[in-house]
């Protein structure tokens, strides 16, 4: 087995990994999770806003 056989093997393995990831990304089983993740930026947060910047705006150094 020379270096060209190794390169061919790596190319084929890379192609198979790429096709596997594409099949997973477009599968119906993953669609629900992706739809939920797509709605996350638009969902209301139940947590209060961080107070770091608002508390320090009124304070001065010394």
N, CA, C and O atoms as CSV, one atom per row, in Angstrom:
chain,resi,resn,atom,element,x,y,z
A,1,UNK,N,N,0.847,-1.172,0.000
A,1,UNK,CA,C,0.000,0.000,0.000
A,1,UNK,C,C,0.896,1.240,0.000
A,1,UNK,O,O,1.649,1.470,0.946
A,2,UNK,N,N,0.809,2.016,-1.046
A,2,UNK,CA,C,1.623,3.226,-1.118
A,2,UNK,C,C,0.782,4.444,-0.722
A,2,UNK,O,O,-0.381,4.307,-0.345
A,3,UNK,N,N,1.369,5.608,-0.811
A,3,UNK,CA,C,0.725,6.838,-0.353
A,3,UNK,C,C,-0.520,7.174,-1.170
A,3,UNK,O,O,-1.469,7.742,-0.629
A,4,UNK,N,N,-0.539,6.841,-2.445
A,4,UNK,CA,C,-1.701,7.143,-3.276
A,4,UNK,C,C,-2.921,6.305,-2.877
A,4,UNK,O,O,-4.052,6.787,-2.946
A,5,UNK,N,N,-2.698,5.067,-2.464
A,5,UNK,CA,C,-3.806,4.253,-1.963
A,5,UNK,C,C,-4.368,4.852,-0.671
A,5,UNK,O,O,-5.581,4.874,-0.462
A,6,UNK,N,N,-3.481,5.330,0.180
A,6,UNK,CA,C,-3.901,5.962,1.425
A,6,UNK,C,C,-4.706,7.227,1.146
A,6,UNK,O,O,-5.726,7.469,1.792
A,7,UNK,N,N,-4.257,8.030,0.193
A,7,UNK,CA,C,-4.979,9.248,-0.179
A,7,UNK,C,C,-6.358,8.921,-0.739
A,7,UNK,O,O,-7.332,9.607,-0.431
A,8,UNK,N,N,-6.444,7.892,-1.547
A,8,UNK,CA,C,-7.736,7.478,-2.102
A,8,UNK,C,C,-8.675,7.011,-0.994
A,8,UNK,O,O,-9.863,7.334,-1.005
A,9,UNK,N,N,-8.148,6.261,-0.050
A,9,UNK,CA,C,-8.950,5.779,1.067
A,9,UNK,C,C,-9.481,6.942,1.905
A,9,UNK,O,O,-10.653,6.950,2.282
A,10,UNK,N,N,-8.640,7.905,2.193
A,10,UNK,CA,C,-9.054,9.079,2.967
A,10,UNK,C,C,-10.109,9.878,2.208
A,10,UNK,O,O,-11.052,10.381,2.818
A,11,UNK,N,N,-9.968,10.003,0.899
A,11,UNK,CA,C,-10.957,10.715,0.090
A,11,UNK,C,C,-12.311,10.019,0.140
A,11,UNK,O,O,-13.342,10.674,0.296
A,12,UNK,N,N,-12.313,8.702,0.010
A,12,UNK,CA,C,-13.564,7.942,0.051
A,12,UNK,C,C,-14.200,8.040,1.438
A,12,UNK,O,O,-15.414,8.212,1.546
A,13,UNK,N,N,-13.403,7.935,2.492
A,13,UNK,CA,C,-13.935,8.064,3.849
A,13,UNK,C,C,-14.503,9.463,4.094
A,13,UNK,O,O,-15.545,9.606,4.733
A,14,UNK,N,N,-13.835,10.472,3.598
A,14,UNK,CA,C,-14.340,11.838,3.732
A,14,UNK,C,C,-15.658,12.033,3.008
A,14,UNK,O,O,-16.562,12.691,3.522
A,15,UNK,N,N,-15.772,11.462,1.815
A,15,UNK,CA,C,-17.016,11.548,1.054
A,15,UNK,C,C,-18.147,10.831,1.787
A,15,UNK,O,O,-19.267,11.339,1.848
A,16,UNK,N,N,-17.863,9.665,2.338
A,16,UNK,CA,C,-18.883,8.923,3.078
A,16,UNK,C,C,-19.332,9.684,4.328
A,16,UNK,O,O,-20.520,9.702,4.651
A,17,UNK,N,N,-18.398,10.303,5.020
A,17,UNK,CA,C,-18.764,11.114,6.188
A,17,UNK,C,C,-19.624,12.304,5.776
A,17,UNK,O,O,-20.611,12.612,6.443
A,18,UNK,N,N,-19.265,12.967,4.698
A,18,UNK,CA,C,-20.042,14.100,4.203
A,18,UNK,C,C,-21.457,13.675,3.839
A,18,UNK,O,O,-22.421,14.346,4.208
A,19,UNK,N,N,-21.588,12.574,3.124
A,19,UNK,CA,C,-22.911,12.094,2.734
A,19,UNK,C,C,-23.725,11.666,3.957
A,19,UNK,O,O,-24.939,11.867,3.994
A,20,UNK,N,N,-23.071,11.084,4.942
A,20,UNK,CA,C,-23.766,10.704,6.169
A,20,UNK,C,C,-24.287,11.912,6.931
A,20,UNK,O,O,-25.407,11.890,7.440
A,21,UNK,N,N,-23.483,12.963,7.014
A,21,UNK,CA,C,-23.921,14.184,7.688
A,21,UNK,C,C,-25.070,14.835,6.929
A,21,UNK,O,O,-26.014,15.327,7.546
A,22,UNK,N,N,-25.006,14.844,5.609
A,22,UNK,CA,C,-26.106,15.396,4.801
A,22,UNK,C,C,-27.384,14.595,5.005
A,22,UNK,O,O,-28.462,15.175,5.140
A,23,UNK,N,N,-27.278,13.280,5.028
A,23,UNK,CA,C,-28.455,12.434,5.234
A,23,UNK,C,C,-29.056,12.684,6.614
A,23,UNK,O,O,-30.278,12.726,6.755
A,24,UNK,N,N,-28.214,12.850,7.634
A,24,UNK,CA,C,-28.708,13.136,8.975
A,24,UNK,C,C,-29.370,14.513,9.042
A,24,UNK,O,O,-30.424,14.665,9.658
A,25,UNK,N,N,-28.755,15.513,8.412
A,25,UNK,CA,C,-29.283,16.873,8.487
A,25,UNK,C,C,-30.635,17.002,7.803
A,25,UNK,O,O,-31.473,17.791,8.242
A,26,UNK,N,N,-30.859,16.249,6.747
A,26,UNK,CA,C,-32.113,16.346,6.011
A,26,UNK,C,C,-33.105,15.246,6.380
A,26,UNK,O,O,-34.130,15.097,5.715
A,27,UNK,N,N,-32.818,14.478,7.425
A,27,UNK,CA,C,-33.737,13.409,7.818
A,27,UNK,C,C,-34.941,13.986,8.562
A,27,UNK,O,O,-34.862,15.067,9.146
A,28,UNK,N,N,-36.033,13.266,8.534
A,28,UNK,CA,C,-37.247,13.722,9.206
A,28,UNK,C,C,-37.097,13.675,10.722
A,28,UNK,O,O,-37.753,14.441,11.428
A,29,UNK,N,N,-36.250,12.794,11.231
A,29,UNK,CA,C,-36.071,12.682,12.674
A,29,UNK,C,C,-35.377,13.912,13.247
A,29,UNK,O,O,-35.655,14.294,14.384
A,30,UNK,N,N,-34.485,14.537,12.493
A,30,UNK,CA,C,-33.753,15.700,12.982
A,30,UNK,C,C,-34.532,16.999,12.779
A,30,UNK,O,O,-34.178,18.025,13.358
A,31,UNK,N,N,-35.581,16.967,11.970
A,31,UNK,CA,C,-36.320,18.181,11.641
A,31,UNK,C,C,-36.933,18.837,12.875
A,31,UNK,O,O,-36.890,20.060,13.001
A,32,UNK,N,N,-37.494,18.060,13.775
A,32,UNK,CA,C,-38.123,18.634,14.969
A,32,UNK,C,C,-37.104,19.386,15.827
A,32,UNK,O,O,-37.392,20.479,16.316
A,33,UNK,N,N,-35.944,18.820,16.008
A,33,UNK,CA,C,-34.902,19.485,16.789
A,33,UNK,C,C,-34.401,20.750,16.130
A,33,UNK,O,O,-34.148,21.746,16.808
A,34,UNK,N,N,-34.255,20.725,14.824
A,34,UNK,CA,C,-33.799,21.910,14.101
A,34,UNK,C,C,-34.859,23.006,14.117
A,34,UNK,O,O,-34.525,24.187,14.215
A,35,UNK,N,N,-36.135,22.628,14.023
A,35,UNK,CA,C,-37.208,23.620,14.089
A,35,UNK,C,C,-37.253,24.284,15.464
A,35,UNK,O,O,-37.465,25.492,15.569
A,36,UNK,N,N,-37.056,23.496,16.506
A,36,UNK,CA,C,-37.024,24.059,17.857
A,36,UNK,C,C,-35.835,25.002,18.025
A,36,UNK,O,O,-35.976,26.073,18.615
A,37,UNK,N,N,-34.677,24.621,17.519
A,37,UNK,CA,C,-33.493,25.470,17.616
A,37,UNK,C,C,-33.665,26.754,16.813
A,37,UNK,O,O,-33.138,27.798,17.198
A,38,UNK,N,N,-34.393,26.693,15.708
A,38,UNK,CA,C,-34.617,27.885,14.893
A,38,UNK,C,C,-35.523,28.884,15.605
A,38,UNK,O,O,-35.429,30.085,15.354
A,39,UNK,N,N,-36.397,28.408,16.488
A,39,UNK,CA,C,-37.306,29.302,17.212
A,39,UNK,C,C,-36.691,29.871,18.488
A,39,UNK,O,O,-37.279,30.775,19.081
A,40,UNK,N,N,-35.561,29.394,18.926
A,40,UNK,CA,C,-34.967,29.842,20.186
A,40,UNK,C,C,-34.690,31.349,20.245
A,40,UNK,O,O,-34.982,31.958,21.274
A,41,UNK,N,N,-34.148,31.977,19.210
A,41,UNK,CA,C,-33.895,33.422,19.318
A,41,UNK,C,C,-35.171,34.249,19.463
A,41,UNK,O,O,-35.122,35.371,19.965
A,42,UNK,N,N,-36.295,33.717,19.036
A,42,UNK,CA,C,-37.547,34.461,19.083
A,42,UNK,C,C,-38.362,34.182,20.333
A,42,UNK,O,O,-39.364,34.856,20.573
A,43,UNK,N,N,-37.963,33.217,21.125
A,43,UNK,CA,C,-38.745,32.851,22.306
A,43,UNK,C,C,-38.512,33.858,23.427
A,43,UNK,O,O,-37.455,34.483,23.514
A,44,UNK,N,N,-39.517,33.999,24.278
A,44,UNK,CA,C,-39.401,34.888,25.430
A,44,UNK,C,C,-38.557,34.223,26.495
A,44,UNK,O,O,-38.678,33.024,26.749
A,45,UNK,N,N,-37.704,35.014,27.112
A,45,UNK,CA,C,-36.872,34.497,28.188
A,45,UNK,C,C,-37.609,34.649,29.509
A,45,UNK,O,O,-38.227,35.682,29.767
A,46,UNK,N,N,-37.544,33.630,30.336
A,46,UNK,CA,C,-38.133,33.699,31.665
A,46,UNK,C,C,-37.138,34.240,32.685
A,46,UNK,O,O,-37.514,34.534,33.820
A,47,UNK,N,N,-35.893,34.371,32.299
A,47,UNK,CA,C,-34.860,34.840,33.209
A,47,UNK,C,C,-34.766,36.362,33.164
A,47,UNK,O,O,-34.986,36.956,32.108
A,48,UNK,N,N,-34.445,37.005,34.288
A,48,UNK,CA,C,-34.262,38.460,34.263
A,48,UNK,C,C,-33.000,38.833,33.489
A,48,UNK,O,O,-32.084,38.025,33.339
A,49,UNK,N,N,-32.973,40.055,33.009
A,49,UNK,CA,C,-31.818,40.533,32.251
A,49,UNK,C,C,-30.611,40.643,33.172
A,49,UNK,O,O,-30.772,40.910,34.363
A,50,UNK,N,N,-29.400,40.443,32.645
A,50,UNK,CA,C,-28.195,40.599,33.467
A,50,UNK,C,C,-28.055,42.041,33.943
A,50,UNK,O,O,-28.419,42.974,33.226
A,51,UNK,N,N,-27.523,42.225,35.162
A,51,UNK,CA,C,-27.471,43.545,35.764
A,51,UNK,C,C,-26.097,44.187,35.686
A,51,UNK,O,O,-25.914,45.271,36.240
A,52,UNK,N,N,-25.147,43.588,35.042
A,52,UNK,CA,C,-23.769,44.069,35.059
A,52,UNK,C,C,-23.586,45.484,34.549
A,52,UNK,O,O,-22.996,46.303,35.255
A,53,UNK,N,N,-24.049,45.801,33.393
A,53,UNK,CA,C,-23.799,47.093,32.773
A,53,UNK,C,C,-24.652,48.193,33.407
A,53,UNK,O,O,-24.166,49.311,33.576
A,54,UNK,N,N,-25.882,47.918,33.757
A,54,UNK,CA,C,-26.745,48.939,34.335
A,54,UNK,C,C,-26.244,49.375,35.704
A,54,UNK,O,O,-26.327,50.558,36.034
A,55,UNK,N,N,-25.729,48.458,36.507
A,55,UNK,CA,C,-25.247,48.808,37.836
A,55,UNK,C,C,-23.984,49.658,37.774
A,55,UNK,O,O,-23.789,50.507,38.644
A,56,UNK,N,N,-23.138,49.470,36.802
A,56,UNK,CA,C,-21.858,50.150,36.752
A,56,UNK,C,C,-21.916,51.477,36.018
A,56,UNK,O,O,-20.948,52.236,36.076
A,57,UNK,N,N,-23.007,51.791,35.329
A,57,UNK,CA,C,-23.073,53.052,34.600
A,57,UNK,C,C,-23.123,54.239,35.551
A,57,UNK,O,O,-22.545,55.282,35.244
A,58,UNK,N,N,-23.787,54.121,36.686
A,58,UNK,CA,C,-23.925,55.229,37.618
A,58,UNK,C,C,-22.740,55.380,38.556
A,58,UNK,O,O,-22.636,56.399,39.240
A,59,UNK,N,N,-21.864,54.424,38.612
A,59,UNK,CA,C,-20.740,54.464,39.545
A,59,UNK,C,C,-19.543,55.164,38.907
A,59,UNK,O,O,-19.334,55.080,37.696
A,60,UNK,N,N,-18.765,55.851,39.729
A,60,UNK,CA,C,-17.531,56.479,39.257
A,60,UNK,C,C,-16.356,55.884,40.015
A,60,UNK,O,O,-16.524,55.271,41.069
A,61,UNK,N,N,-15.177,56.071,39.468
A,61,UNK,CA,C,-13.965,55.549,40.105
A,61,UNK,C,C,-13.430,56.568,41.102
A,61,UNK,O,O,-12.630,57.424,40.725
A,62,UNK,N,N,-13.842,56.504,42.346
A,62,UNK,CA,C,-13.234,57.199,43.409
A,62,UNK,C,C,-13.573,58.546,43.723
A,62,UNK,O,O,-13.019,59.120,44.661
